Amino acid sequence: MGQGGTIGADMSSTLLTVAQSKHPSIKFIRTDAAAITLDTASFDVCYAERVMIHIPELEASVTEIRRILKPQGLFASVEPDWLAAELDIGSRSVGGLFMANYIKDIAQASAPHAIRRICANQGWTLISEISSALVADTFDGADLVVRFANALKRMDSETRARDFENLQCNFMSFRLPFVVQAWRT
């Protein structure tokens, strides 16, 4: 086992290789979040940051997290709420295009709300919940603009190309609320 009994998990062999190179003293395993290959009631804490938004079968994954946690175990999640994101680009129509074309590719665009519902339905106790907003300027938001540009290109429309030019010229800020939740089994 890794440092302090820590085990990292992911489905991607590539990401596991990167993680192992950065943290050689920690054990990493390849596993599916909906069928975790770890023993029942074997962990005190499970921490997930920007992970649950990528998991289509979220309820099965939360159930698995509960299974591997010891009684009174703690599940902490840090997830963005993409459905509450705000894009200030000076054009509501382009902002609407962003919301329609970028967010639709996210498996759990509103993961914090889904996690809250699933954990409450399974009888978990909410210990704390904190919301904060990430604000990106044009430099920090570059990745966002590139992804949006790719979404517009997939639409293959001359109008969309003009909308993208408008986006590049007028990108001002982007707010994405992150929700930190801690639940006890």
N, C-alpha and C positions, 0 to 999 in steps of 0.2 A: 504494500500500500504506500501511497505517497506521503508527503510531508503532512503530519497531523492527521493521517488517515484520509487525506483528500484524494478523490477520484474525479477526473474530468471525463465528460462523455460527449460524443457527437456522432452523427451519421456519416460525416465526410472524412474520408481517409486523409485527404489533403489538409483539412483544417486540423486534424489530430496531429499530423506530422509537424505543422507549424507550431501548435501548442506545445508539443513535446520538446521541440528545439528551444523554446523560450522558457520552459519550466521542466528541466530534466529530472528534478526530484519528485515530480508528481506522476502518478500512474494515470494513463488515459486509456479509455476503452471505446470501441465502436459499437454503438447500440442504437436502437430505435426508441424514441421517447415514449411510444405507446406500448412498448414491450421491453422494458429495461432489464438487462441481463445482470442484475445484482440481487443479492439476498434480501428477503423480506425482513423488515424491522432492523436494518443494519446501519442506519445513518441518523445522526442527530439533526443535521441541517441539509437542506437542498437549496441551492442558490441558482437562479436562472436570470440572466440579463440579456435582453434583446434576443431571446430564443423562442419564446412561446408564440411570437408573431409569425413564425415560419412553420408552425406545426398544424397541419389540417385537422388531425384528430386530437384536438385539445383536451376534451373530456377524458379520453383514455389515457393521455399523458399525465394529467393531474391525478388520476386514479393510481397510476403507476408510482408517481412521486409519493403519494400517501402510503402505498404498499412498502416502499423501501425505507420510509421514515420510522424511527422508533416511536412508541407511544410518547406523546407530548413533543414530538419532533417539530422542527420549524421549517416552513417553506417560505423563502423570500424571493420575490420576483421584481424585476425592474423592466418595465415594458412601455414602449411608446403607444399613445392612443392616436393612431393615424386619422381616425374619423374626426378628431377635434383639431387637426392641424390647420394652420392658417398660413396662406401664401400671399404676401403683399407684393404685387408686381405692377400695380397701377391699372390693371385690367381684370375686371371680374370674369369676363368670358374666358380669358386664358387661364385664370385661376380655376375656373370650373373644369376646363379641359384637363388640367393637371390632376384634379381630384378624381375625375372619371377614368383617366388613363394610367395614372401611376398607382393609385391605391388599390385598384382592382386586382393587381398582381400579388398583393400581400395576403397570405392565407388567413391571418387573424388581425385585420386592420384595427380592431378595437379589443385587443387582447386583455387589457386590464379589466374591462367590464365583464368579459367572458370568464376570466379567472375568478373574479369576485362572485359571480353567479354559481360557477361550478363548486368552488370551495364552500360557499354557504350551503348549497344543496347537499354536500357531502358531510355537513356537520362540523366543519373546521371552525376555529375561533379566529376572528380578525384581531390581530395584535396592534397593527398600525397601518396607516395608508397616508402617503404624502404625494401630492402632485407638484411637479415643477415643469417649467417650460424651457426648452432649448431654443435659443435664438441664433439664427445663422445670418451672417451678412453675405455679400456676393461671393467672397472667397470661400467661406465655410459651406455655402450652399452649392458649390460647383458640381458636386456629385449629383445632387438633386436635379440641377438643370440638365446635366448630361443624360440622366435616366429619363427625364421628361422629354428631351429631344428625341431619344430613341423611341419612346411611346408615340410621339407625333409622326415620326418617320414610318412607323408601322401602319399608321392610318393612311399614308400615301396620298396626301391632299395638298394642293397648292395653297389653299386657305390656311391649312395647318402650318405650312412652312412659314407663311407670313406671321402667324401667331407666335411661332418659335422665335422669329427675329424680334418681335415685340417683347417677348420674355427676356431675351438676352439683354436688351437695352434697358429694360425697366425693373429688373429684379432688385427688390429692396430688402426684404427680410422674410424669414420663414420661422414660424413658431410651431414647435411640436411638443405637446405635453407628454412628459414621462410620469408614470405612476409607479411608486415604490410601495409594495404591499408585503406584509409579513403575516403569515397564518400559522396557527398551531393546530396539530392533529388532535 
